[in-house]
Amino acid sequence: MSFSINYFAAISLFRNRLLSRATKIRLYKTLIRPLVTYGAETWTMTKKEEQPLLIFERKIFRRIYGPKYEDGEWKSKTNRELEELSKGENIVKWIKGQRISCVGHLERMEEDRMPEKIFTQELEGTRRRGRPRKEWREEVERDLQVMGVRRWRELVIDREKWRGVFRQAKAHSGL
């Protein structure tokens, strides 16, 4: 995958035994994840598109946390163990949190600004043949519904409450 190039540039840092796990995780979250997810606020993602991102992130976490010694042999950590170590956070939840943050900005934006016009405009014309892709707005509203957020347009006005909503999204088990 093209997003793994950044990982291979920093692989020597993840192999370094002098750096703590916490430092390596901080490096991942500040150097690699932002580059991998550049522009992710605008992505619509299918399960098929989410899987490579999750696989890539688990590959990095396996490098950071290392194998486990069990029954006299070394074994890789399972996906479940990696999820427990990362406290349920993953790159897909992080992207969905970013999208929720972005919809807050768009909802508060003045009506004469171009991003707001694009966000509220209804498209004309016909779609290509086949199963239609979900629209970005539909995906974000579905994520908010899964989280149990009601009347989100009213919550957006209060920035502190909205910040709490998108922080909750990054660790929500249903997303």
C-alpha positions in Angstrom: 0.0 0.0 0.0 1.1 3.5 -0.7 0.6 4.7 2.9 3.2 2.2 4.2 6.1 4.2 2.7 6.1 6.5 5.6 6.2 3.6 8.0 9.3 2.1 6.3 11.0 5.5 6.5 10.6 5.4 10.3 11.0 1.7 10.9 14.4 2.1 12.5 12.7 4.2 15.2 10.2 1.4 15.9 13.0 -1.2 16.1 15.1 1.0 18.5 15.2 -0.7 21.9 16.2 2.6 23.6 12.8 4.2 22.9 9.9 3.3 25.2 6.6 1.9 23.9 4.9 5.1 24.9 7.4 7.1 22.8 6.9 4.8 19.8 3.1 5.1 20.1 3.5 8.9 20.3 5.7 8.8 17.2 3.1 6.7 15.3 0.3 9.1 16.3 2.2 12.2 15.4 4.3 11.2 12.4 2.6 8.3 10.6 -1.1 8.4 11.3 -1.6 12.1 10.2 0.2 11.3 6.8 -1.8 8.1 6.3 -5.1 9.9 7.0 -4.4 13.2 5.2 -7.8 14.5 4.1 -9.6 11.7 5.8 -12.3 14.1 7.1 -13.7 14.0 3.5 -13.5 10.3 2.9 -16.5 7.9 2.6 -15.3 4.5 3.5 -16.6 1.0 2.9 -15.6 -2.0 5.0 -13.3 -3.0 2.2 -11.5 0.3 2.4 -11.3 0.2 6.2 -9.6 -3.2 6.4 -6.2 -2.2 4.8 -6.0 0.7 7.3 -6.7 -1.6 10.3 -4.2 -4.1 9.0 -1.5 -1.5 8.6 -2.1 -0.1 12.1 -2.0 -3.6 13.6 1.3 -4.2 11.8 2.8 -1.1 13.5 1.4 -2.1 16.9 2.9 -5.6 16.6 6.2 -4.0 15.9 5.9 -1.6 18.9 4.6 -4.2 21.4 6.6 -7.1 20.2 5.8 -10.8 20.5 4.7 -12.6 23.7 6.5 -15.6 25.2 4.0 -18.4 25.9 4.4 -22.1 26.5 8.2 -22.0 25.7 7.8 -20.2 22.3 7.4 -16.7 21.0 4.1 -15.8 19.4 2.6 -12.7 17.8 0.0 -10.8 19.7 -3.6 -11.4 18.5 -5.8 -8.7 17.2 -7.8 -8.8 20.3 -4.7 -8.3 22.5 -3.6 -5.4 20.3 -7.1 -3.8 20.7 -6.9 -4.1 24.5 -3.4 -2.6 24.5 -4.7 0.4 22.4 -7.7 0.8 24.7 -10.2 0.2 21.8 -8.8 3.1 19.7 -8.0 2.5 16.1 -7.3 4.4 12.9 -10.9 4.0 11.5 -12.4 5.3 14.7 -10.0 8.2 14.6 -11.0 9.0 11.1 -14.7 8.9 12.0 -14.0 11.2 14.9 -12.2 13.6 12.5 -15.3 13.5 10.2 -17.6 14.3 13.2 -15.3 17.2 14.1 -15.4 18.4 10.5 -19.2 18.3 10.3 -19.3 20.5 13.4 -17.1 23.1 11.6 -19.3 23.0 8.5 -22.5 23.3 10.5 -21.3 26.4 12.3 -19.9 28.0 9.1 -21.6 31.0 7.6 -23.9 30.3 4.7 -22.0 32.4 2.2 -18.7 30.4 2.5 -17.9 27.9 -0.2 -17.5 24.8 2.0 -20.9 25.4 3.6 -22.5 25.9 0.1 -21.0 22.5 -1.0 -22.1 20.8 2.2 -25.7 21.9 1.9 -26.2 21.8 -1.9 -28.2 19.0 -3.4 -26.6 17.5 -6.5 -28.4 17.3 -9.8 -28.1 14.7 -12.5 -27.9 11.0 -12.4 -25.5 8.6 -10.8 -23.6 5.9 -12.5 -25.1 2.5 -12.9 -24.7 0.1 -10.0 -24.9 0.3 -6.3 -24.7 4.0 -5.2 -21.9 4.9 -2.8 -23.1 6.5 0.5 -22.8 10.2 0.7 -20.4 11.7 3.2 -23.2 13.4 5.1 -25.1 10.1 5.4 -22.1 8.3 6.8 -21.5 10.9 9.4 -25.1 11.1 10.4 -25.2 7.3 10.7 -22.1 7.4 12.9 -23.7 9.9 15.2 -26.8 7.8 15.3 -24.8 4.7 16.3 -23.2 6.7 19.1 -26.7 7.7 20.3 -26.2 11.4 19.7 -29.6 13.1 19.3 -30.3 16.6 17.9 -26.6 16.9 16.9 -27.3 20.2 15.0 -28.1 21.8 18.3 -25.0 20.3 20.0 -22.7 21.7 17.3 -23.4 25.3 18.5 -21.7 24.6 21.9 -18.1 23.9 20.9 -17.2 22.2 24.3 -20.1 19.8 24.1 -19.2 19.0 20.4 -15.6 18.4 21.3 -16.8 15.9 23.9 -18.9 14.2 21.1 -16.0 13.7 18.7 -13.6 12.6 21.5 -16.2 10.0 22.4 -16.4 8.9 18.8 -12.6 8.0 18.8 -13.1 5.4 21.4 -16.7 4.3 20.7 -17.0 0.5 20.4 -19.8 0.6 17.8 -17.9 2.7 15.1 
